[in-house]
Amino acid sequence: MKKILRMIGCLSCLLIFSGCQTSNINVERYTVADDVSASSWRGLSRIKVNLAGILSDGALVVKISDVVLRPAQHHRWSGKLEEQLAAVLSEELKNSELISVDIDVSKFYGALDSQVEIEALFTAYQNEKKISSLVLEFNEKQPVPGYECMVVTLKKGWKKLCDEFAASVEAQSRAAL
């Protein structure tokens, strides 16, 4: 009889604790491509973005120390980050439709001290011939702490790098004529 009562007690506890496991955790979704035109999304096939390591898991990334990067579990990208970054570049390269681009992104994150870092290698090809290769960097302190401001600063930095790269490609195209 005591064994049956203990089993009923244990089952009751399990049922009570299993009911406590449900939690309402909000997952915030972010984008850097909200202002990209629909036509620029069509040009993604000519732009290939490779994200280094942890950057490709769908979460915003925070640099904790010189050797620690941490994904923000409840702060995620609204879609594939690779596609968002490519769409922003596609918007900038509208006048260079004959160019294809490979981008290797090694840094795209914020840090605990609110410093935002971006680093990427942009390589442009025309008719499968390499015409440009640039490593571009962006480092800036975000004005206020928080994930939303981090994304705004990342967006600003990515757009700046894309502008620099597009200007370089245009200059090289004009020089080749």
Solvent accessible surface area in square Angstrom, and as a share of the most:
residue,aa,sasa,rsa
1,M,170,0.76
2,K,151,0.64
3,K,156,0.66
4,I,100,0.51
5,L,107,0.53
6,R,164,0.60
7,M,124,0.55
8,I,96,0.49
9,G,33,0.32
10,C,81,0.49
11,L,102,0.51
12,S,49,0.31
13,C,67,0.40
14,L,116,0.58
15,L,132,0.66
16,I,114,0.58
17,F,133,0.55
18,S,59,0.38
19,G,49,0.48
20,C,95,0.57
21,Q,142,0.63
22,T,116,0.68
23,S,77,0.50
24,N,156,0.80
25,I,102,0.52
26,N,119,0.61
27,V,66,0.38
28,E,83,0.37
29,R,145,0.53
30,Y,30,0.11
31,T,49,0.28
32,V,1,0.01
33,A,6,0.05
34,D,97,0.50
35,D,97,0.50
36,V,19,0.11
37,S,40,0.26
38,A,81,0.62
39,S,57,0.37
40,S,3,0.02
41,W,93,0.33
42,R,196,0.72
43,G,18,0.17
44,L,37,0.18
45,S,116,0.75
46,R,46,0.17
47,I,11,0.05
48,K,123,0.52
49,V,15,0.09
50,N,57,0.29
51,L,23,0.12
52,A,47,0.37
53,G,65,0.62
54,I,49,0.25
55,L,5,0.02
56,S,62,0.40
57,D,68,0.35
58,G,25,0.24
59,A,1,0.00
60,L,1,0.00
61,V,4,0.02
62,V,18,0.11
63,K,44,0.19
64,I,51,0.26
65,S,48,0.31
66,D,132,0.68
67,V,138,0.79
68,V,60,0.34
69,L,69,0.35
70,R,132,0.48
71,P,29,0.18
72,A,10,0.07
73,Q,110,0.49
74,H,78,0.35
75,H,41,0.19
76,R,59,0.21
77,W,9,0.03
78,S,66,0.42
79,G,40,0.39
80,K,133,0.56
81,L,6,0.03
82,E,54,0.24
83,E,81,0.36
84,Q,6,0.03
85,L,0,0.00
86,A,4,0.03
87,A,0,0.00
88,V,11,0.06
89,L,0,0.00
90,S,3,0.02
91,E,50,0.22
92,E,44,0.20
93,L,2,0.01
94,K,88,0.37
95,N,134,0.69
96,S,14,0.09
97,E,129,0.58
98,L,144,0.72
99,I,5,0.03
100,S,44,0.29
101,V,3,0.02
102,D,48,0.25
103,I,0,0.00
104,D,63,0.32
105,V,2,0.01
106,S,55,0.35
107,K,66,0.28
108,F,3,0.01
109,Y,11,0.04
110,G,1,0.01
111,A,19,0.15
112,L,124,0.62
113,D,87,0.45
114,S,17,0.11
115,Q,51,0.23
116,V,0,0.00
117,E,22,0.10
118,I,2,0.01
119,E,44,0.20
120,A,1,0.01
121,L,63,0.31
122,F,0,0.00
123,T,12,0.07
124,A,0,0.00
125,Y,58,0.22
126,Q,58,0.26
127,N,139,0.71
128,E,171,0.77
129,K,142,0.60
130,K,120,0.51
131,I,49,0.25
132,S,6,0.04
133,S,55,0.35
134,L,58,0.29
135,V,91,0.52
136,L,20,0.10
137,E,98,0.44
138,F,10,0.04
139,N,86,0.44
140,E,55,0.25
141,K,121,0.51
142,Q,12,0.05
143,P,112,0.70
144,V,88,0.51
145,P,111,0.70
146,G,43,0.41
147,Y,72,0.27
148,E,127,0.57
149,C,20,0.12
150,M,9,0.04
151,V,8,0.05
152,V,91,0.52
153,T,4,0.03
154,L,1,0.00
155,K,47,0.20
156,K,109,0.46
157,G,0,0.00
158,W,1,0.00
159,K,87,0.37
160,K,98,0.41
161,L,0,0.00
162,C,0,0.00
163,D,59,0.30
164,E,69,0.31
165,F,0,0.00
166,A,8,0.06
167,A,62,0.48
168,S,27,0.17
169,V,0,0.00
170,E,62,0.28
171,A,48,0.37
172,Q,76,0.34
173,S,37,0.24
174,R,154,0.56
175,A,87,0.67
176,A,89,0.69
177,L,185,0.92
